[in-house]
Amino acid sequence: MPKAIALARQVVDRVRSLPGVKSVGLTTDIPITSWGDTTWFRVVGRPWHGEHNDTPERDVSSGYFTTLGAKLLRGRYFSEAEDASKPRVAIINRALARQFFPGEDPIGKAISGLSNPPKPIEIVGVVEDIKEGALDTINRPVLYFPLNQSPSSYFILAVRTSQAGESLLPALSAAIHQINPGIVTAGGVAMSERINDSQSAYLHRSSAWLVGSFAALALLLGVVGLYGVVAYSVSQRTREIGVRMALGAERASVYRLILKEAGWLTTVGVVIGLIASLGAATLIRGLLFSVRSWDVPTLAIVAVVLGVSVLLASFLPARRAAAVNLKDALRAE
């Protein structure tokens, strides 16, 4: 067994025994980074005309996909027994299956490098796309090979924990150095922090704060303007309210009349506004992460805020008008 593989297994066993560790995996490139190493391949059994299918590759351990929580769509994960003495195998992501095996089951099919004759590599699994590149890039086809079949001089440790990842980093480093003090460790960081500190997240977060600030200002101006217009229009009905009350109308019935009219206007305005906002959000959906263009909570909050402002703008002037002296109300212009 190569020394690199033996060391990798020692590290996995030692880290897996730490309190709070749920699963451990190894890889040559961590997600949310550059695309890293690439490889050329061809599909065995298909006509080849010299084309180069260039795709990123990752060498990973048997526990890597479980640690990342990557969903297995077809086939199986790698096993620890698959080393250089066994036939070569690979796992592909959904994007590669969709591009090179449309409408087919890729399990059991083979790919190879550009050697002639080709050395087949059997596809044993298909996993959900992992965000290997930057957050704002399209998922590319990716090939995953067993780390035991492709020994590397370095590897990246991925650990899933039942506690805050930052608190476990010193223990991870200490456990690795117990195996061999000469091992160099660097770059320990929680995945959530890695995502938040990525360039794509920073740029989109800055844009979101800027757009959100303008949106909040627009909402404030809308509420103030709407309140002022509705309150003014209701105050102009002071004479009408006075006449109604002089003829025997109760205050409650006057309130209901004003609020009913305001409610209809509010409903029509909110429906039109929701349609317009859905259209605008669809145009900027490329700037959104994990948020749909029809984000129901946001739309509901805005609709409620505007509706409450209209009802207050209708009720308060109506209440003041109903409280004035009837003679003064009838003399009002």
PyMOL commands that set and color helices and strands:
alter all, ss='L'
color gray80, all
select helices_A, chain A and resi 3-16+64-68+94-100+147-149+165-179+191-196+199-235+238-246+251-283+285-287+296-323+326-331
alter helices_A, ss='H'
color red, helices_A
select strands_A, chain A and resi 21-27+38-43+53-60+72-75+89-93+110-112+121-127+143-146+156-161
alter strands_A, ss='S'
color yellow, strands_A
deselect
rebuild
show_as cartoon
